[in-house]
Amino acid sequence: MSTDKKLVIPTDNPSLQISPVKLVGHNYLTWSRSCLLFIKDRGLQGYIIDKSSEPELTDSTFSQWDSTNPLVMAWLINSMQTHISKTYLLLDTVKKIWNFAALTYSRVGNDAQIF
């Protein structure tokens, strides 16, 4: 995981709405950008963008990672339409959810256009 400071507010909870739009498929670019901004604001971008985001079990940061990873996973899953989120429930890290969503939806008729 990154050395970024983690900022989890005590009022943060798994059902917190982190994006004004839910992922429905075609809106992946808008959804992913919105989620990334929220997660970066909390200093937790390492869970998404670090190549080695999951520390070893013996690493001193594992306990912190192990308690925060499920929270961020829940944020992402709860920011998706129910029929989409069901696909991600069995994945075990934020990074896997993020990468799988990108692989699945980043080229599916997104509503962003380049002019």
C-alpha positions as CSV (number, residue, x, y, z in Angstrom):
1,M,0.0,0.0,0.0
2,S,1.1,3.6,-0.5
3,T,2.6,5.6,2.3
4,D,-0.2,8.1,2.0
5,K,-1.9,9.0,5.2
6,K,-5.3,7.3,5.6
7,L,-8.1,9.7,6.4
8,V,-11.2,7.7,7.5
9,I,-13.7,10.0,9.1
10,P,-15.5,8.4,12.2
11,T,-18.8,9.0,10.4
12,D,-17.6,6.9,7.4
13,N,-19.6,3.8,7.0
14,P,-20.0,1.0,4.4
15,S,-23.2,2.5,3.0
16,L,-21.8,6.0,2.5
17,Q,-22.7,7.4,-0.9
18,I,-19.4,8.2,-2.5
19,S,-20.6,9.1,-6.0
20,P,-23.6,11.1,-7.2
21,V,-24.1,8.5,-9.9
22,K,-24.3,4.7,-9.6
23,L,-22.4,2.6,-12.0
24,V,-24.9,1.3,-14.6
25,G,-22.3,0.3,-17.2
26,H,-22.3,3.0,-19.9
27,N,-21.4,5.7,-17.4
28,Y,-18.1,4.0,-16.2
29,L,-15.9,7.1,-16.9
30,T,-18.1,9.4,-14.9
31,W,-18.6,6.9,-12.1
32,S,-14.9,6.0,-11.8
33,R,-13.8,9.6,-11.8
34,S,-16.3,10.5,-9.1
35,C,-15.3,7.5,-6.9
36,L,-11.6,8.2,-7.4
37,L,-12.0,11.8,-6.3
38,F,-13.8,10.7,-3.1
39,I,-11.2,8.0,-2.3
40,K,-8.3,10.3,-3.0
41,D,-9.9,12.9,-0.7
42,R,-9.7,10.3,2.1
43,G,-6.1,9.5,1.3
44,L,-6.9,5.9,0.3
45,Q,-5.9,6.0,-3.4
46,G,-3.2,3.4,-2.6
47,Y,-5.9,0.8,-2.4
48,I,-6.8,1.4,-6.0
49,I,-3.6,2.5,-7.8
50,D,-0.7,0.9,-6.0
51,K,0.8,-2.1,-7.7
52,S,1.4,-3.8,-4.4
53,S,-1.6,-2.5,-2.4
54,E,-2.0,-5.6,-0.2
55,P,0.8,-5.8,2.3
56,E,2.2,-9.2,3.4
57,L,0.5,-10.7,6.4
58,T,3.6,-10.2,8.5
59,D,3.9,-6.5,7.5
60,S,3.2,-4.0,10.3
61,T,0.7,-2.2,8.0
62,F,-1.4,-5.3,7.4
63,S,-3.8,-4.8,10.3
64,Q,-4.7,-1.3,9.1
65,W,-5.0,-2.4,5.5
66,D,-7.2,-5.4,6.6
67,S,-9.6,-3.1,8.4
68,T,-9.8,-0.4,5.8
69,N,-10.0,-2.6,2.6
70,P,-13.5,-3.9,3.4
71,L,-14.8,-0.4,4.0
72,V,-13.5,0.9,0.6
73,M,-14.8,-2.3,-1.0
74,A,-18.3,-1.6,0.4
75,W,-18.1,2.0,-0.8
76,L,-17.4,0.8,-4.4
77,I,-20.0,-2.0,-4.3
78,N,-22.7,0.3,-2.9
79,S,-22.0,2.8,-5.6
80,M,-23.1,0.3,-8.3
81,Q,-26.5,-0.7,-9.5
82,T,-27.5,-3.9,-7.7
83,H,-27.4,-6.1,-10.7
84,I,-23.8,-5.0,-11.4
85,S,-22.6,-5.1,-7.8
86,K,-23.5,-8.7,-7.3
87,T,-20.7,-9.6,-9.7
88,Y,-18.1,-8.0,-7.3
89,L,-19.2,-9.4,-4.0
90,L,-16.8,-12.3,-4.1
91,L,-13.7,-10.3,-4.9
92,D,-11.5,-9.8,-1.9
93,T,-9.7,-6.5,-2.5
94,V,-10.5,-3.0,-3.6
95,K,-7.9,-3.2,-6.3
96,K,-9.6,-6.3,-7.8
97,I,-13.0,-4.6,-7.8
98,W,-11.5,-1.5,-9.4
99,N,-9.6,-3.3,-12.1
100,F,-12.4,-5.7,-12.9
101,A,-14.9,-2.8,-13.3
102,A,-12.4,-1.0,-15.6
103,L,-11.9,-4.1,-17.7
104,T,-15.6,-4.8,-17.9
105,Y,-17.0,-1.3,-18.5
106,S,-14.3,1.2,-19.6
107,R,-15.1,0.6,-23.3
108,V,-18.9,0.0,-23.0
109,G,-20.5,3.1,-24.7
110,N,-19.4,5.5,-22.1
111,D,-21.2,8.9,-22.0
112,A,-18.0,10.9,-22.1
113,Q,-17.0,12.4,-25.5
114,I,-13.8,14.1,-26.7
115,F,-14.3,17.2,-28.8
